[in-house]
Amino acid sequence: MQVAIAARHGELRPDLQQIIEEKSQKLLTYFDRVIAIEVTIDFEGGRVKAEILVDAEHHDNFVSHETGDDVLACFHAALHKMEQQLKRYKEKRRDHRRDTPLKEMPIEDQE
């Protein structure tokens, strides 16, 4: 699995890049069919926008973004949103068979 980190209109310090990469890889604990993760930090006029795209097997990309003043705060908020999306999707996939009622088994008379 690969993590791509990009910065628009500015640069990220190497320590921030390392933190973002390590935290992004923890998304695998929520959904193990992740193929690639793209993190984009956009510095736009004193504001910071963090966007996370997760490419998963057999599904369209998951997207989350957050805008604020601090790089790490925005990234953590976007990461939390992504975790929630992946958890919901995994639960939906796991529980989809439980929506149908179970076939009733005939009860044998015990005499």
C-alpha positions in Angstrom: 0.0 0.0 0.0 1.4 3.4 -0.9 0.9 6.8 0.7 1.4 9.8 -1.5 1.7 13.2 0.2 1.5 16.4 -1.8 1.6 20.1 -0.9 0.1 22.8 -3.0 1.2 26.4 -2.8 3.7 25.7 0.0 5.9 23.0 1.5 5.6 20.5 4.3 8.4 20.0 6.8 9.9 16.4 6.7 8.7 15.7 10.3 5.1 16.6 9.3 5.3 14.4 6.3 6.5 11.5 8.5 3.6 12.0 11.0 1.0 12.2 8.1 2.4 9.0 6.5 2.4 7.1 9.8 -1.1 8.2 10.8 -2.4 7.5 7.2 -1.2 3.9 7.3 -3.4 3.3 10.4 -6.4 3.5 8.1 -5.6 -0.1 7.2 -6.8 -1.2 10.7 -10.3 0.0 9.7 -10.5 -1.5 6.3 -7.8 -3.8 4.9 -8.7 -3.6 1.2 -7.1 -0.1 0.8 -4.9 0.1 -2.3 -3.6 3.6 -2.1 -3.9 6.8 0.1 -3.4 10.3 -1.3 -3.0 13.2 1.2 -3.0 16.7 -0.2 -2.3 19.8 1.9 -3.2 23.0 0.2 -2.0 26.3 1.6 -4.4 28.9 0.3 -4.1 32.4 1.5 -3.3 31.8 5.2 -5.7 28.9 5.4 -4.9 25.2 5.2 -7.0 22.6 3.5 -6.3 18.9 4.1 -7.8 16.4 1.7 -7.5 12.6 1.9 -8.4 10.2 -0.9 -8.5 6.5 -0.2 -8.6 4.1 -3.1 -10.2 0.8 -2.0 -10.6 -2.5 -3.8 -14.0 -2.9 -5.5 -15.2 0.6 -4.5 -15.0 4.2 -5.6 -12.6 6.5 -3.8 -13.4 7.6 -0.3 -12.8 11.4 0.1 -12.6 13.6 3.2 -11.4 17.2 3.6 -11.1 19.8 6.3 -10.1 23.5 6.3 -8.5 25.4 9.1 -5.5 27.3 10.3 -3.2 24.4 11.5 -1.8 21.6 9.2 -2.0 18.9 11.8 -5.4 19.9 13.2 -6.9 19.9 9.7 -5.2 16.5 8.8 -6.4 14.9 12.1 -10.0 16.1 11.4 -10.0 14.8 7.9 -8.5 11.6 9.1 -11.2 11.2 11.6 -13.8 11.7 8.9 -12.1 9.1 6.8 -12.0 6.6 9.7 -15.8 7.0 10.1 -16.4 6.5 6.4 -14.3 3.3 6.3 -16.0 2.0 9.5 -19.5 2.6 8.1 -18.6 0.9 4.8 -17.0 -2.1 6.4 -20.1 -2.5 8.7 -22.4 -2.2 5.7 -20.4 -4.9 3.8 -20.3 -7.2 6.8 -23.9 -6.9 7.9 -25.6 -6.9 4.4 -26.6 -10.6 4.8 -28.3 -10.1 8.1 -31.0 -7.9 6.7 -32.9 -10.8 5.3 -35.0 -12.8 7.7 -33.8 -16.3 8.6 -35.7 -19.1 7.1 -38.0 -20.6 9.7 -37.0 -24.1 10.7 -39.9 -26.6 11.2 -40.4 -27.4 14.9 -40.7 -31.1 15.5 -43.3 -32.2 18.0 -41.8 -33.7 21.1 -44.1 -36.3 22.4 
